[in-house]
Amino acid sequence: MSLAFDVTEADFDELVVARSHETPILVDISADWCAPCRVLAPMLYTAVNGYAGKFLLALVDADENMRIAGRHKVRGFPTVIAYSHGVEVDRFHSSQTMGFLTKFIDGVIAKHSQGKQP
């Protein structure tokens, strides 16, 4: 499987929750019509490739997977949710700078390396 992959309601638990025990996963919940989503997406791809497997990127089309957005109480797009050891450990919404994104990812990787989350 590649470093970035599509996720649906049917496979979310398998591809995100279960796999996050091994590798932290950022879940990008976005929509095609969302301008901030189109700004953030290239930065997420740059980051996931630059970190070379230290985290994975799960892509959720909010219009096609409204239950995932509802399950996570998403209030705006894009929303990026970090999973580690089967649970959400952090999140942010809206477009951000690459510096913010790097700090966010570094924090998620550090939390993951500390072991199982409470």
C-alpha positions in Angstrom: 0.0 0.0 0.0 1.2 3.5 -0.8 1.9 6.2 1.8 -1.3 8.0 0.9 -4.5 6.1 0.3 -8.3 6.5 0.0 -10.5 5.4 2.9 -14.2 4.8 3.0 -16.7 4.1 5.8 -16.4 0.4 5.0 -12.7 0.1 5.5 -11.9 2.9 8.0 -11.5 0.7 11.0 -9.2 -1.7 9.2 -7.1 0.8 7.3 -6.8 3.6 9.9 -7.7 2.4 13.4 -6.0 -1.0 13.2 -3.0 0.1 11.2 -2.3 3.0 13.5 -1.0 0.6 16.1 2.1 0.1 13.8 2.4 3.6 12.2 0.7 6.9 13.0 -1.9 7.9 10.4 -3.1 11.3 9.5 -6.7 11.3 8.3 -7.5 14.1 5.9 -11.2 14.7 5.7 -11.9 17.1 2.9 -14.1 17.8 -0.1 -13.4 18.6 -3.8 -15.3 21.9 -3.6 -13.4 23.1 -0.5 -10.7 25.8 -1.4 -8.7 25.4 1.8 -8.6 21.6 1.2 -7.0 22.2 -2.2 -4.4 24.4 -0.5 -3.6 21.8 2.2 -3.6 18.7 0.0 -0.3 19.3 -1.8 1.5 20.1 1.5 0.2 16.8 3.0 1.5 14.9 0.0 4.8 16.6 0.2 5.0 15.8 3.9 4.0 12.1 3.6 6.6 11.6 0.9 9.3 13.5 2.8 8.8 11.6 6.0 9.2 8.3 4.0 6.9 6.0 5.9 7.1 7.6 9.4 3.4 8.2 9.1 0.7 7.4 6.5 -2.0 9.6 5.0 -5.6 8.4 4.8 -7.8 10.5 2.4 -11.5 10.7 3.2 -13.9 12.3 0.7 -16.4 13.9 3.1 -19.2 14.1 0.5 -18.9 10.3 0.0 -18.3 9.4 3.6 -20.4 11.7 5.8 -20.5 9.1 8.6 -16.8 9.4 9.1 -17.1 13.1 9.3 -20.0 12.7 11.7 -18.2 10.1 13.8 -15.4 12.6 14.3 -17.6 15.6 14.9 -16.0 17.5 12.0 -17.2 21.0 11.9 -15.2 22.3 8.9 -13.0 21.2 6.1 -10.3 20.3 5.8 -10.0 18.5 9.2 -6.9 16.4 9.8 -7.1 13.9 12.6 -4.0 12.0 13.8 -4.4 8.4 14.9 -1.9 6.5 16.9 -2.3 3.1 18.7 -5.9 3.0 17.7 -7.1 6.3 19.1 -7.2 9.9 18.0 -4.2 11.8 19.5 -4.5 15.2 17.8 -6.3 17.2 15.1 -6.4 20.5 13.3 -8.7 22.1 10.8 -8.4 24.5 7.9 -5.4 25.1 5.8 -2.1 25.6 7.7 1.5 26.6 6.9 4.1 23.9 6.1 5.9 24.9 9.3 2.7 24.2 11.3 2.3 20.9 9.5 5.8 19.8 10.2 5.5 20.6 13.9 2.1 18.8 14.0 3.6 15.7 12.3 6.7 15.7 14.5 4.4 15.8 17.6 2.3 12.9 16.4 5.4 10.8 15.6 6.8 11.6 19.1 3.5 10.6 20.8 3.4 7.4 18.8 7.0 6.4 19.7 6.2 6.9 23.4 3.9 3.9 23.2 0.3 3.1 23.8 -1.9 6.2 24.3 -4.2 6.4 27.4 
